[in-house]
Amino acid sequence: MAKKITSREEDYSQWYNDIVQEADLAENSGVRGCMVIKPYGYAIWEKMQAELDRMFKETGHVNAYFPLFIPKSYLSKEADHIEGFAKECAVVTHYRLKNAEDGSGVVVDPNAKLEEELIVRPTSETIIWDTYRKWIQSYRDLPLLINQWANVVRWEMRTRLFLRTSEFLWQEGHTAHATKKEALEETKQMINIYAKFAKSFMAMPVVQGLKSANERFAGAEETYCIEALMQDGKALQAGTSHFLAQNFAKAFDVKFATAEGKQEYVWATSWGVSTRLMGALIMTHSDDHGLVLPPKLAPFQVVIIPIYKGDEQLEKLSEVAMKLQKSLEKKGITVKFDKRDTHKPGWKFAEYELKGVPLRLALGARDLENGTIEVARRDTLEKETYQIIDIDVKVENLLEKIQNNLYKKALTFREDRTFKADSREEFIRLIEQGGFVYAHWDGTSETEEKIKQETKATIRCIPFDAQEEHGTCLFSGKSSNKRVLFAKAY
Amino acid sequence: MAKKITSREEDYSQWYNDIVQEADLAENSGVRGCMVIKPYGYAIWEKMQAELDRMFKETGHVNAYFPLFIPKSYLSKEADHIEGFAKECAVVTHYRLKNAEDGSGVVVDPNAKLEEELIVRPTSETIIWDTYRKWIQSYRDLPLLINQWANVVRWEMRTRLFLRTSEFLWQEGHTAHATKKEALEETKQMINIYAKFAKSFMAMPVVQGLKSANERFAGAEETYCIEALMQDGKALQAGTSHFLAQNFAKAFDVKFATAEGKQEYVWATSWGVSTRLMGALIMTHSDDHGLVLPPKLAPFQVVIIPIYKGDEQLEKLSEVAMKLQKSLEKKGITVKFDKRDTHKPGWKFAEYELKGVPLRLALGARDLENGTIEVARRDTLEKETYQIIDIDVKVENLLEKIQNNLYKKALTFREDRTFKADSREEFIRLIEQGGFVYAHWDGTSETEEKIKQETKATIRCIPFDAQEEHGTCLFSGKSSNKRVLFAKAY
């Protein structure tokens, strides 16, 4: 009855789906494109939220909540914004149902038609800037550093659990500043925070950079992003931070009085990460045995499994296990002691391996006699028997090791699949093969579009740390002064 | 320029609105009936969430997330449920906008009509039980103890910030059990948790009891509630816990195999509290000077305000203040040190009084000389000068005192306005005057309806602790064996 994960080699896409399903992370609902995030998956998301929320607050941000609905006319106020979002939104047109006259159930009450349709927010710039107009009069009211945790809806035609769903959960920061400089610094600060979170908590290396004009957020003047490489060689955009200039301030007429008494438009940023990070996390570390979780985001970091015959043995083992659990918890380590008698140890081993629990401690009768315990690492699948003395310290060290090892492993993977292409043929071959490809590009949208059509590769970003280097665009032959990052992407 | 709060005596309703506005808690948005929860208000809600979430998890519940949208047909599956919710829901009928042909903006794309309309969840029983069908096969899968933090929409015609809004934030627990007994125990446990939260954190006394049939949740067999008394003598339902029997299991065909191998329908509960609690909190403690917050839910419990002339004084005061802040924070006390030079101390005093900060510490040059500090309590408005030595301990004690005092004050208020009515005339007079009125009732919906029409009073609950007491219904003259709780309500 062991649950079966398709191997990556056999079918990468099915492997991903299998893990999401078998590790109990999420599933499709009866509503097209909308997922149910199951308790185990949600617990990981809660860990992510807690860390991000702390990082936001440490940098002076506060949370607030804005309406789910956006009047249609608001969405139209910023020209690029409506172009980007009109195609994929859920529209509320009525506010009441009534019993069908033929008794067949309920129907929409035609008398309850809204005067103006409401859009379920695909992102909240418009409703928030409509609000900020009331909050900002003077430079003393600035900066506003506000974040919102919310659900948003973008009507996607092709959906995949976590990676692209019609409804998803996210946070969206919306800040207002007196100067361009300050807004740009905020935009940069937030992409740095995302990169730090990806590295320190998700154990996921990312490349930070600028989006090309084609890939920019609808309404932004600049979009910064973090890009990660998945195990199938495709890139995944894991977070974005937008410099919105004065676009939304102008669209919603948000001005402030400067210290000198002049009226000026407010400068804006917005930035967000979403439940898509769950997809990134899964695809960065997991293997053919199931999910692999970095200890810092695991709902429980350690599982203790007793191996016993009869109630008496179980009782003795439980005593030791619960003492151990307490000493681990004292160190801030989260522990599950699974002594259910409805499932055999072998079943439990498989289950927690599938669920990516970083460390499995198994305790049997012989261990009690010898003062030992078996410790299995999920990342390396290595098993070792330790003296139980000071096991809490050993576990603490091991968890740290696992966290670091996962990052190093992911970094090595990325480095092994990061290339420079210096000819068109090489570029096509490398993109086909999968991975990050650094290449020269002439800086035009036309060439970018052409490359996309020919190779399916997009410019993931113009890396912040790109070196000045003279070269020629592989597709147009025009000159270029730095390489940009190409890949096929999710 | 002091912000002005209308007094309760002058206009209670305006007093409430003034506090919500002037204490920066929330405001109406451009979307009918939908509010913006401002950062200070949201920070209080976050505190509530954190405590409730902890209490839920301590009793074995886990969080998950279910879709925002509910297919229309799901809502119809439970007959009472659709009757209760069809009248007030937001209906999504289309999934795309397009540019208007006359260039006047965007319009709903008629080609993007959904085959089946989607309802923005007014509550999630239906979508969740449709999901539970897939999760529950055997008694081993039970109980399911799941909670969701989410936004919901009920299209209200008359809205008031926090108390009744079209969109609101809440948590909804949805549990599944093998037996009726266990489900009933869960229903009871959760109303107990709500009562405990109200008492221990909100410092708000509540009456626990059963709803009459008229006031039951649409689809429930029993609804338990907590009811609080507001300062205008009206009751506010602050939380409900529903025993749903097998109604949703039958509607969504959710059966499980018992240990004996029989197929049985699953037993259910659901329970929730919402941002309405914010309204309850405000109206329980606040006074004509503004918001009053119990320390356990205050975004910051202490504000330190320096009173200074010139930078040099400020620097000296800051040194002491920041040391004090640190020693308070070490005790887990949250502190804001407001040394902004854009506002005068008097303005700050007024501002934090308005915002209900439990303790205000003011530190001037003379205090430095004397080793003193002025401490002002928000609940009693008393000021006292303390030796600064061991001030952290004194502050800690004062905060505890304030928390207890607020509860006692609210309890005394409620007791003073709780009455027994033994005649119809007395009942009408007491209800008119405002407060909780205990009276005999014959147990029928007809009489309840009649009382409501004649007096505007509703049965708030049949208290759990009602004493057996023979009497006669004040309105029908029929016999009754206990008093129930009447009041006009929000």
Interface residues (C-beta under 8 A of the other chain):
Chain A: E27 S29 G30 V31 C34 M35 V36 I37 K38 P39 Y42 A43 W45 E46 V62 N63 A64 Y65 F66 P67 L68 F69 I70 P71 K72 S73 Y74 L75 S76 I82 A86 K87 E88 C89 A90 V91 V92 T93 H94 Y95 R96 L97 K98 N99 G105 V106 V108 E117 L118 I119 V120 I127 D130 T131 K134 R140 I146 A150 N151 V153 W155 E167 L169 T342
Chain B: E27 S29 G30 V31 C34 M35 V36 I37 K38 P39 Y42 A43 W45 E46 V62 N63 A64 Y65 F66 P67 L68 F69 I70 P71 K72 S73 Y74 L75 S76 I82 A86 K87 E88 C89 A90 V91 V92 T93 H94 Y95 R96 L97 K98 N99 G105 V106 V108 E117 L118 I119 V120 I127 D130 T131 K134 R140 I146 A150 N151 V153 W155 E167 L169 T342
